[in-house]
Amino acid sequence: MNTAILAGGGATRFGGRPKGLELVGGRRILDRLVDACVAAFGGLPLLVANAPDAPSWRPDLRVVPDVMPGLGALGGIYTAIIEAPAPVVCIAWDMPFVSADLIRLLGAGLDGVDACLPASGSRRGVEPLCAAYGPACRVAIERAFETGDLRAIGFHSLIRHHVLGFETLPADPTTLFFNINSPADLAMAGMMITISRSP
C-alpha cells in the first residue's frame, strides 16, 4: 500500500506560510505524518506539492506537482492516484494527529471496494482528505472533471466506497482529523498535545 501527503491550498489564513512546516509538539506536521506513513506500511510517502521549494522540505521524499493544476483538493487526490500510484492512502498535510493505526485501517478497508473513507463530524460526513483510493478512482475523477464537479466527494456515485464508522476509528475523530487552518488552530493543536501528555 502506498501513501501520499497532499500539501495543497494557499494557506491564506496563515499568511501564505506552508502549514505542514509548522511545529506541533516540537515537530513539523510534515515530519509527524511521514513517520505515521512509514510506521503504517514501511515506505516513504509521496509528497504532492506545487511550491517551488517543496523538494527542500524533505529531500528524502519524492515530490510531484499536481498533474492538472488549479483543481483544488480533488486535483491533489487525482495526482496521488496516478503518481503514488493507487492503491494509495492520501493525507492532507495540515492534520497533525493522523496515526499509523488509522492509515493501516484505511488501507485494509479497500478490500473489495474502490475507496475507503473514515466517518467524520464534518458537513460531508466523511473525511476525503484522509482516505484510501484504488485505481478505479482515476477514471471516476476524470469524469467528474469533465462535468466540472470539483468536490472531493463528487465522484463517489461512480465508485464502490466503504465508510469506516466512528466505532472502528482508533481515536476520537475530532482529534484524528483536527486540521490547522489558522494560527489559533496551531495553538489549539499545541494545547491538545500538552493535555494528551499529562498524567
N, C-alpha and C positions, 0 to 999 in steps of 0.2 A: 504493500500500500504506500502510495506517495503522499506527500504533504506539501502544501503551498501556503505561504504567508502573503496576504494581499495588503500592500502598502498604498492604498488608494486614497482619494479625497484630497481636497486642497487645504485642509486644516485651517479654514478661515477663522474659526474661533480661537485658534492657537497662534494667530499672527503669522500663519504660513509655516511654522516650525513643524518638522516631521514628528508626528505624535509618537510613533513607535520608538523613537530615540530618547523619549523622556524616561526618567527614573521612577520606578515604583519599588519600594522596599530596598533601595540602594542598587537596583539593577535595571538596565534598559528593558522596556517592554519587549522589544525585538529579541533580546537575548533570552528572556524568560520563555518566549514562545518557541524559539529554536530548541531550547533544552526540552520542552514538553514534546515536541515533534520527534526528537531523537530518542527520548525515553519511550515513546509510544511504538515506533516502528524501526528504530535503529539508524535511519538515514537522515541526512540533512534535508531540510525543506527547500523548495524553490521559493525565490522572492520575486513577486510580481510588483514592479515599481517603475514609475515613469520619471522620477527625479534623476537628473544627470549625474549626481554624485552618489546614487544608490549603491553602486558596486563597492564604494569605500565603507559603507555601513558595516558590512560583514564580508570581508574579502573571501571567506571560505564558502560563501553561498553563490549559487548560480542565479543571476539576476536577469529578468526579461521584462521589457516594457509591454504594455497592452498590445495585443495583436491588432485590435481595432480601437484606437484611442477615442476618448470622448463619450464612452458608453456607460460610464459610472461603474457601480458595483458589479453589475451583470457582465460588463466587459472584463473585469478582473477575474471573475469566476470562469468565464469563457477561455481566457488566456491560460489559466491554470489547467483547465481540462485538456487543452491542446499541448501545452509545454511541459507539464509535470511528468508524464501525461496522466489522464484518468485511467484507473480509479484514483481519486485524489481527495484528501480531506483539506478543505480550504478554511483558513482562519484569518479574520481581519486583524491587522496588527495593532489595533487600539484596544484589544481585550486582554489585559494582563493576567487574568486568572483562569484562562483556559488550561485544563490539565491534561496530562498524558492519558489518564483513565478515560476522559471524555473523548479524546481523539481516537483511542482504540475502540470505544463503543461505536462511534460513528462509522469507522471503517468496517467493523463487523456487521453493522446494520445494513450494509449494501447487498448482503446476500439475497439474491432473488429480486432486487429492485434496482432502479436507476439512480436514486438519490436517497440519502438518509439525513434527516434534519432533526435537531432537538426541539422539543416544545419550549416556548419561552413566554414571558408575560408581555411581549411586545404587541403592537397593533396587528402584526401579521400572524401572531400565534406561534410562529416558528422562527428560528434564527438561521437565515440563509447564508450569513457570513461566518458561520461556524458549522459546517456541514460537509458531508461526503457526496461526491458526484462520480457517476460512472460514465463510460464512453458515450452512451446513448444521449446524454445531455447535450453533447455538441450540436447535433442536428436540431434538437428541440430549441436550443437557444438561438441558432441561426434563423429558425422560423420566427421566433419572437422578434429578432432584429428586423426581419422583413416587414413585420406588421407595425413596427415602431413601439412595441411593448418592451420597455427597458426596466420593468420591475424585476427585482431579484428573484421573485417567485412567479413571475408571469408565465413561465414556460412549464410550470408543474402539471398543467392539464394534459400535456403532451407526453408525459413520462409516468413511470410507476415510481411512487415515492413512499417512504416509510417515515413516520414521526416517532421519535423516542419520547415517551411520556415522562412527565415530571418525576414519577416514581422510580424511573430507571436511571435518572441522571446521578452522577457521583457526588454532586453537591447542589446547594441551593442555586437555581438558575439566575437569581438576581445577582449573585456573586460571579458565577461562571461567565455570564455574558455582560458583565459590567464593562462599559466601554468609555474611553477617555475622549470627550469632545471639547472640553474646556479646562482652564486652569483649576476651576472648582472641582471638576471630576477627578483631576490628578491628585488634588489634596485629599479628596474623599478616599481614593484608592490607597493612599499612604495610611490613612486612618484605619482602613479595613485590614491592612497588613498588620498594623500595630495591635489591633484588637485580637486578630487571629493568633498572634504570638503570645498574648497574655496568658498567664497560668489560670 
